Amino acid sequence: MFTNELSAALHVLHPLSKAYQAILEDDNFSLQKTIRKDDMLLMPGMDTDRLIYMPRGCCKIYWLDNDNEEHPFMYLGNGDFIILPDTVCIGQRNEDLYIRMLTDSDIWILQGKQMMDVYAAHPEASVHKALISKKLVNLRDQHVLMLMRKECDRYAYFVKVFQYVYKMQLTEKELCRFMNICRRTLSKGKTNWLLKDRKRR
């Protein structure tokens, strides 16, 4: 039914019209590329109005403070879409965000100008954008809720709510940044979680 991964993935979110599908499956419409581990998908000054689909891969979205310290607030993986709604990062502008690849990743890119033309001609494209934006904002909200918990309780929340991130097997340094805790608190959180897990069994 579909000749590329992008149109198939969008159709799962919301049905495509045949006209929109034909545009998406035009080889000249979208850009397909492989981005290597540690390469940047987004840096300050780059266009943030793109729609990106990542069938295979993993990335983190973060901002830097005045001391050049990273503050990751979102991780995305296989099958995720990446757009940056205006409200996705509290207190930061989209133009100040970074997206770094954590593994070699395959992506499909639709540029902002292309998407504006598509929105005007195909109403379902706006539905796709709204659904993707809602998911990303929900992920952001879950991260905020984690940071509102006591530091000692954040690891348990992380394992329960962010299972897809847990499976990425991030380094301790990455985990501490995501939960905004020190390594000692992370170690205590892991120990408490293991003890509770054993009791549940």
C-alpha positions as CSV (number, residue, x, y, z in Angstrom):
1,M,0.0,0.0,0.0
2,F,2.8,2.4,0.9
3,T,6.1,2.8,-0.9
4,N,8.1,4.5,1.9
5,E,8.3,4.5,5.7
6,L,7.3,8.1,6.1
7,S,3.9,7.8,4.5
8,A,3.2,4.5,6.3
9,A,4.1,6.1,9.7
10,L,2.0,9.2,9.1
11,H,-1.0,7.0,8.0
12,V,-0.8,5.2,11.3
13,L,-1.4,8.5,13.1
14,H,-4.2,9.6,10.8
15,P,-5.3,8.4,7.3
16,L,-3.7,10.0,4.3
17,S,-5.6,11.1,1.2
18,K,-4.3,9.6,-2.0
19,A,-3.1,13.0,-3.2
20,Y,-1.1,13.6,0.0
21,Q,0.3,10.1,-0.1
22,A,1.5,10.6,-3.7
23,I,3.4,13.8,-2.6
24,L,5.1,12.1,0.3
25,E,6.1,9.2,-1.9
26,D,7.7,11.4,-4.5
27,D,11.4,10.7,-4.3
28,N,12.2,14.4,-4.7
29,F,9.9,15.6,-1.9
30,S,11.6,14.3,1.3
31,L,15.3,14.0,2.2
32,Q,16.5,10.7,3.5
33,K,19.8,10.4,5.2
34,T,21.8,8.6,7.9
35,I,23.2,10.7,10.7
36,R,26.1,9.3,12.7
37,K,26.4,8.9,16.5
38,D,27.2,12.2,18.2
39,D,26.4,14.3,15.1
40,M,24.0,17.2,15.6
41,L,20.5,17.2,14.1
42,L,19.8,20.6,15.4
43,M,22.0,23.5,16.8
44,P,21.1,27.1,17.6
45,G,20.6,29.1,14.4
46,M,19.3,26.1,12.4
47,D,15.8,25.9,11.0
48,T,13.4,24.5,13.6
49,D,10.3,24.3,11.4
50,R,11.2,20.9,10.0
51,L,9.2,17.6,10.3
52,I,11.6,14.7,10.9
53,Y,10.8,11.0,11.1
54,M,13.2,8.6,12.7
55,P,12.4,5.0,11.8
56,R,15.7,3.8,13.3
57,G,17.8,5.6,15.8
58,C,18.0,7.5,19.1
59,C,18.5,11.2,20.0
60,K,18.3,13.6,22.9
61,I,17.0,17.1,23.0
62,Y,18.6,19.6,25.4
63,W,19.6,23.1,26.1
64,L,22.8,24.6,27.6
65,D,23.0,26.9,30.6
66,N,25.4,29.8,31.1
67,D,28.1,27.3,32.4
68,N,27.7,25.2,29.2
69,E,26.1,22.4,31.1
70,E,23.6,20.2,29.3
71,H,20.0,20.0,30.4
72,P,18.3,17.1,28.5
73,F,14.6,17.1,28.7
74,M,13.6,14.6,26.1
75,Y,14.8,11.4,24.4
76,L,13.4,10.0,21.2
77,G,13.9,6.6,19.6
78,N,12.8,4.2,16.8
79,G,9.6,5.3,15.0
80,D,9.4,8.7,16.6
81,F,8.6,12.0,14.9
82,I,10.6,15.1,15.7
83,I,9.1,18.6,15.5
84,L,9.5,21.5,17.9
85,P,6.2,23.0,19.1
86,D,6.6,26.5,20.4
87,T,5.8,25.3,23.9
88,V,8.0,22.2,24.0
89,C,10.8,23.6,26.2
90,I,9.7,25.6,29.2
91,G,11.7,28.8,29.5
92,Q,13.8,28.2,26.3
93,R,13.3,29.2,22.7
94,N,13.3,26.5,20.0
95,E,16.2,28.4,18.4
96,D,18.4,27.6,21.5
97,L,17.9,23.9,21.5
98,Y,20.2,21.1,20.5
99,I,19.4,17.6,19.2
100,R,22.3,15.1,19.3
101,M,22.2,11.6,17.9
102,L,23.0,8.9,20.5
103,T,23.3,6.2,17.8
104,D,23.7,6.0,14.0
105,S,20.2,6.9,12.9
106,D,18.1,6.9,9.7
107,I,15.9,10.0,9.3
108,W,13.4,11.5,6.8
109,I,13.3,15.3,6.6
110,L,10.5,17.6,5.3
111,Q,11.7,21.2,5.3
112,G,9.5,24.0,6.8
113,K,8.6,25.6,3.5
114,Q,7.5,22.2,2.1
115,M,5.3,21.7,5.2
116,M,3.7,25.1,4.9
117,D,2.7,24.2,1.3
118,V,1.4,20.8,2.4
119,Y,-0.7,22.3,5.3
120,A,-2.4,24.6,2.9
121,A,-3.3,21.9,0.4
122,H,-3.9,18.8,2.6
123,P,-5.9,19.3,5.9
124,E,-4.8,15.9,7.3
125,A,-1.2,17.2,7.5
126,S,-2.3,19.7,10.2
127,V,-3.9,16.8,12.1
128,H,-0.5,14.9,11.9
129,K,1.3,18.0,13.2
130,A,-1.2,18.4,16.1
131,L,-0.9,14.7,17.1
132,I,2.9,14.7,17.0
133,S,3.0,18.0,19.0
134,K,0.7,16.7,21.6
135,K,2.9,13.6,22.2
136,L,6.0,15.7,22.5
137,V,4.4,18.1,24.9
138,N,3.1,15.2,27.0
139,L,6.7,13.8,27.1
140,R,7.9,17.2,28.3
141,D,5.2,17.3,30.9
142,Q,6.1,13.9,32.2
143,H,9.7,15.1,32.6
144,V,8.5,18.2,34.5
145,L,6.5,16.0,36.8
146,M,9.6,13.9,37.5
147,L,11.6,16.9,38.4
148,M,8.9,18.1,40.8
149,R,9.3,14.9,42.9
150,K,11.8,14.5,45.7
151,E,15.2,13.7,44.4
152,C,15.2,10.3,46.1
153,D,11.9,9.4,44.3
154,R,12.9,10.4,40.8
155,Y,14.6,7.1,39.7
156,A,11.5,5.0,40.5
157,Y,9.4,7.5,38.5
158,F,11.9,7.3,35.7
159,V,11.8,3.5,35.4
160,K,8.0,3.5,35.6
161,V,7.2,6.3,33.2
162,F,10.2,6.5,30.9
163,Q,10.6,2.8,30.1
164,Y,11.6,3.6,26.5
165,V,14.5,5.8,27.8
166,Y,15.4,3.2,30.5
167,K,16.0,0.6,27.7
168,M,18.4,3.0,25.9
169,Q,20.9,2.1,28.6
170,L,22.2,5.7,29.1
171,T,25.4,6.4,31.0
172,E,25.1,7.4,34.7
173,K,26.1,10.9,33.7
174,E,23.2,11.1,31.2
175,L,20.7,9.7,33.7
176,C,21.8,12.2,36.3
177,R,21.4,15.1,33.9
178,F,17.9,13.9,32.9
179,M,16.7,13.5,36.5
180,N,18.7,16.5,37.8
181,I,20.3,14.5,40.6
182,C,23.8,13.6,41.6
183,R,25.4,10.1,41.2
184,R,25.0,9.3,44.9
185,T,21.3,9.9,44.7
186,L,21.1,7.9,41.5
187,S,22.9,5.0,43.2
188,K,20.5,5.1,46.2
189,G,17.5,5.3,43.8
190,K,18.7,2.2,41.9
191,T,19.2,0.3,45.2
192,N,15.7,1.3,46.5
193,W,14.1,0.3,43.2
194,L,15.8,-3.1,43.2
195,L,14.7,-3.8,46.8
196,K,11.1,-2.9,46.0
197,D,11.2,-4.9,42.9
198,R,12.4,-8.0,44.8
199,K,9.5,-7.5,47.3
200,R,7.0,-7.3,44.5
201,R,8.2,-10.7,43.2
